[in-house]
Amino acid sequence: MAYSDRELLARLIQCEAGGEGETGMKAVAGVVMNRVNAKGGEYARYGQGSQFVCASETEGGVYNPQNIYNMRPEQIHYDIADWAIAGNRVNDVAESLWFYNPFSPVCRSFFPSNVGYWQTRIGDHCFYNPTNAYYKT
């Protein structure tokens, strides 16, 4: 099944941040678009790959029911996808290339391997901007 970029982004927004409110969904959409438009590092050379859990039908060899193929985006998800594709970003997310839910009230200072430094927290997600180490990946 082939989806347009807009459809895939809307599904990813719903899957990754559907419970995070409008700002949280916009922040996640911004990270996706930051990766698409990365000026250096692995994302600029190789693209995004399958970095998001929601983009995988299986995780650890087990079926992942929360994947983009099972999502049914609503108008808000399409609106946010359009907003992000048009170049808009949540200011606090800045140049963030990563986000994750730490399942704790504290965000760690650096993303794994020191490729990202903590930028902000929005809802349950911690956002990280690239360090110089990222550009050497």
Secondary structure, 3 states (H helix, E strand, C coil): CCCCHHHHHHHHHHHHHCCCHHHHHHHHHHHHHHHHCCCCHHHHHHCCCCCCHHHCCEECCEECCCCHHHCCCCHHHHHHHHHHHCCCCCHHHCCCCEEECCCCCCCCCEEHHHCEEEEEEECCEEEEEECCCHHHC
